[in-house]
Amino acid sequence: MLSTYRRIFDAPGSLGFSAAGFVSRMPLSMTGIGIVTMLSTLRGDYGLAGAVSATLALSAAALGPQVSRLVDRFGQARVILRATGVAELAMGTLLLCARWNAPDWTLFVCASVAGCMPSMGSLVRARWALIYRGSPTLHTAYAFESVLDELVFIIGPILSVGLCTAVFPEAGPLVAMIFLAVGVILFAVQRGTEPPLHPAARHGGGTSAIRMPGLWVLVLTFVGVGAIFGSVDVVTVAFADHLHHKPLSSVVLAVYALGSCVAGIVFGALRLHGPLSRRFLVGIICMAVSMLPLLFVKNLVALALALFIAGLSISPTMVTTMGLVERIVPASKLTEGMTWVTTGLAVGVAFGSSAAGWVVDGVGAAAGFRVTVAAAAFAVATAFLGARRLRSAPEQQERAHVDDDQWQQQPG
């Protein structure tokens, strides 16, 4: 199994950009939970904390695909350094507003701007796609990145919540922004592995990748998946707080990510056959079923066990999803296409964390998992209704390559 993963780094520069991408993705798991912990500590309001975290997620959902479209058009390094600078300034201002007890609306304004941080997972996967397009090794590379995503969600929440509770309330989001700045700079300077600009992108790229019908199915399904993640984060913190063990919430969330990490390692070493669309549907169903035990947990040990089992379906589903995106969208729009999926995830996180915060404040911590189960049901329904679109992905890919060829034939 280890030799399977070792082979993906035979390509020059691959270890460097993957490592930098890992560092730059740490804010994915640290910022949202850090904001919830920070504001619930400073102001004692889970509703406000969830709403600000949701605003950041919605901002990322709105701005992320536009940043990635600029990346496809002008190049990775040129765009991500500027976008990161804006995000760092907005996030720093948010932390100052929280510290100085500024009006609530200032938190929402800052969060709405901070969402312009680049989708580093999409950029890393775009580099892997350039190296291994058409090779089975791409499946392993995508699986490796999904494992790194889960490591981010194992390490990040523990670090963020620990910093917020043990050092000072703003420490978690602050360290997340340091990771973002360092990781993006290290990633941007590695120009040798940066994908060259596609001829279609130089002409503006034509229509947006979201116009591809199959991509819509993935995005809408991942709204439900994101709502699962967002609600689990908020409810786990509130559930642990209710039991007077709030710092342990990060450990429980790390166990959730550990389940996904273990499954991702095994899944990436397999050579699977059969349509990706079928694997995607099975993954979403398994994810939904695994959420039902959350309705019955009474303590943190039971919650950790239930979340570990639930996490086993995450990485395989994410790997399959990125494989479908690579099939559905043209090469000139790959970064944007992958970012749209994470946008759906971000929208779902926003709704899930906000709804869970309201339910926790109004009914109680344990009742918040009803939001999780409802989100899972939405994801399954959307995947079922869109299954026909996903089954036609190979035909869409062929049409996409024809579109690319037409762009290349245009003069100038």
N, C-alpha and C positions, 0 to 999 in steps of 0.2 A: 504493500500500500504506500509506504513512504517513497519507494522508487518512482511510483506513478506521479506523485506530487513533485518530486525532485526534478523530473524531466521538464516540467513547464518552465524552469529557470535556466534551461540551456540557452535561451535567447538572450543576447547581450542586453544589459540594462534592465531586464525584467525584475530582478530582485530589488533594484533601487527604486523604481517607480511604484512597485507594490508596497514596499515598506513606507515610503512617503505617503502613499494613499491611506495606509492604515493609520498613521499619526493624524492626518488631516480629517479623518472620519470620526475621531473621538468625540467631537461635539454632538454627533448624532444621538449618542446615548447620554451625554452629560448635561446638555443644555436644558432640555425639557424637564427632566426630573430635578435638575438643579433649580430651575425657576419655581417649580412646585414646592420644593423643600424650602427654598429661600423665602418665598412670599408667605407660605403657611407658617413659617417661624416668625417672620417680622410682623405679619399682620393678622395671623390666626384665621385666615379665610381661604378654605380650599376652593370655593367657587371662583374667587378672584384669581387664585393661583392657576387653576385649570384653564380659565378664560385667557389669561395672558399667554400661557403655554400654547393654547389653541391658536391664538392670534399669530404667534411665531410660526406655527406649523402651516396655517393658511397662507401666510406671507411667502413661505418657502414654496408652497404649492403654486402660487400665482407667479412668482418671480423666477423660480428654479428653471422651468422649461425655457423661459426667455433668455436666461443666462446661458443655458446649454445650446440654444439655437445660435447665439452669438459665438459660442465656442466652435460649433460646426462651421460657421462662416468665416471667422477671423483667426482661429487657432486657440489652443488651450492656454498657453502661457499668457498671451496678450490679454485675455479676458479675465481669467481667474484671479490675477493679482489685483486688478481694479475692483472686482466684485467683493473680494475678501476685505479690502480696505474699508469699503462702505459698511460691510457687516460688522467689522470690528468696532468702528466708530459708534454705530447704533447700539450695539450690545454693551459697550462701555458706558454709554449714556444711560441705558436701562438700569445698570447696576448702581450708578450714582443716584438715580431717581428713587430706587428702592431704599438705598441707604439713608437718603435725606428725607424720606417719607413724603415725597412729592405726590401730587394728586394722581389718582388711579389712571386718568386718561393719558398721562405721560408714559406710563408703562406700555400701554397699548400702541401708542405712536412709535415708540422705539422698537417694539417687537415687530411691528409691521414693516419696518425698514430692514431689520436684521435678517429677514428671510432671504436676502439676496445672496447669501453665501453659496458658493458653487456646489453642485452635486458631485462630490469627488468620487463616489462609487461608480457613477456612470463614466467619468473620465478615465478611471483605471480600467474598467471593462472595455472601453473603446480601444485602449492600447492593446489589451489582450486580443481583441477581435482582429486588429490589424495584423498581429503576429500569427495567429492560429486560425484564421477564418477558413472554414471548410475542413478542418481537422478535428478528430475526436478529442484532441488535447484541449480544445477550447472548452469543452464540457468540464474537464478537470480544473482548468484555470478559473472558470466561473464558480465552481464549487469551492475552490480555495479562497476566493474573495468572499463568498458567503460565510465560510468559516471565520475569516477575519472580521466580517461584520458581526458575527456572534461573539467573538472575543472582545470586540468593542463594547458590546452590550453586557458582557460579563464584567469587564474591568470598569467601564465608564460609570454605571450607576453606583457601584460601591465607592469609587473614588469621589464622585460628585456629592453624594449624600454624606459620605464621611467627612469631606472637607466642609460642607455647609453646617454640619452639626458639631464638629470638633474644633474647627478653626474660627470661621465667622460665616454668617449666612450667605454672603455673596461669593465665597471662595470657589464653590463648584463651577458655576458658570464662568468665572474669571479664568480658571485653569483651562476650561474648555476652549476659550478664545485664544489662549496661548498655544494650545495644541493646533488649532486651526491655522494660525499665522505661520508657525514653524513648518507644519506639514505642507501647506500650499507653496511656500517658498521653495522647499526641497523638491517638491514635485515639478514646479514650473521650470527650474533650472535644468532639468533633465530633458533637453530638447531632442536628443538622438532617438528617443522612442515616441516622440509626439506624432500623432497621425498627421500626414500631410493634408492640406486643404483639398477637398474633393472638387472637381470642376463644377459640379452643380452648386456647391456651396458658394463658390466665388461669384455666382450670378444671383445670389440671394436665396438659393435653395428651393425656390418654388413654394408650394404650399407646405403647411406645417405637417409634421409627422402624425399629429393627432387625427388627421383626416383619414388615416388607414383604419378601416372598420374593425379589424381584429384587435388593434391597439386599444380602441374604446372599451372592448370587453375586459381586457386586462386592467385598465385604469379603474373602471367602475368596480370591478371585483376587489381591487386593492384598496378602494375606499373602505369597504367592509373589513378587510384585513387590518388596515391602519386603525380603524375604530377599536378592533380587538386590542391592538398594542397600546393605544392611548388610554383606554379604560383600564387595562390591567395595570399600567404604571400608576395611575392616580389611586385606584382602589387598593392596590397593594400597600402603598404608603399610608393611606388612611386606615386600612385594616391593621397594619402593624402599630400605628399610633394608638388606635383604639385598645390594643392589647398592651400598651405602654412599652413597646419595643420598636419605636420608629426607626432607629439606626439600622435594624436588621432588615428593613424593607429592601435595601440595596442588595443584601445577600440573597434574599428570596428571588429578586428579579434576575440576579446573576445565575441562579439555578435554572430559571426559565431559558436564558440564553445558552446555558451549558447543554441543555437537551438538544437545542438546535445545532449547536456546534458539533456534538457527537454524531448526530444524524448526517450533517453535512460532510464530515470527514469520510464516513462510510459511503455515502451517495456519490461523492466525487470520484471514488476509486472504481465504481462499477461501470460496465459498458452495457448500457440499456438499449433495448430495441422497442419499436412501437411508436405510435404518434405522440408528440409532445403534448398535444391538446388533451389526450386521455390522462397522461400523467398529471397535468395541471388540475384537471377536475378531481381526480382521486386525492391529490394533495389538499385541495380546498375542503373537500368533504371530511377528510381525516382531521384537519385543523378545527373544523366546526364541532365535530363530535367530541374532541378532546377538551372542549371548553365546558361541557356540561357538569363535570365534577366540581367546578369552581363554585357552583350554587350551594354546595353542601359542606364546604370546609369550615372548621371551627377553630383551628389554630394554625400557627405559622408553619409547623412541620407538615401538616396535611396540605397546606397551600403550596409549599415548596415542592412536594412530591407531585401534586396535580399539575403544577406549571412545568416541571421537568418533562413529564409525559406529553403535555401540550406542545412543548418546544420541539419535539422530535419531528414534527411535520413542517417546520418553518423553512429550514435551509433547503431541503429538496424542492419545496414549492418555489422558493425564490430562484434557484438555479434553473428550474424548468421555465419559469416566467421569462428570465433573461434570454434563454434560448429561443423562446417564442418571439420575443422582440427582435432578435437578430434575424429571424426568419421573415418577419412581417414588414419591417421598415427598410427603405433603401440605405445603402452604406453612407450616403451623404447626410443622413438624418439620424444616425445611430445614437449619438450622444443625447440628442433631443428625445428620441423615442424611449431610451432607458430612463431619462429624467421624468417623462410623463408618468411612468409607472410609479416612481418614487413620489411624484406629485399626488397621485391617487392615494398613496400610502399616507402622505402628509395631511391631506384633506381629512382622511379617516381618523388619523391621530387627533386632529383638531376637534372633530365632532365627538370622538370617543372620550377624550380627556375632559372636554367641557361638560358633556352629558353626565359622565361619571362623577365629576365634581359636584354637580347640582344634586344628583341622587344621593351622594354621600352626605352632603350638608342637610338634605331634606328628610331622608329616611334612615340612613345609617351606612356604615362602611360595607358590611356584607352584602347589602342590597345592590351595591354598585356593580356586582358581577352580572346582574341581569342585563346591563348595558352590553357587556362582553358577549353574552349568549345571543342577544338580538343582533349584534354586529356580525357574528358568525353566520347566523341564518341569512342575513342580507348577502353576504359573500357567496354562500352556496347557491342562493336563488339566481344571482347575477351570472355566476359561472355556468349554471345549467342553461339559462336562457340564451347565453352567448356561445354555447358549445359549437353550434354550426359554423359561426364565424371563425372560430379558432381552428376547426378542422380544415378550413380552406386556406390556412396560412401558407403552405407551399406554393399555391397558385398566386397568392398575393406577393410572395417573395419574387417569383418569376416576373410579375408585372412591375415590381419595384426596380429590378435590374434593367428592365426595358426602359423605364423612365430615366435611370441613370445614364444609359447609353445615349438616349435622346439629348440629354443635357450636354454630354461630352461632344456631341456632333454639332452643337451650336457654335457659330463663329465668335471669335473674340473672347 
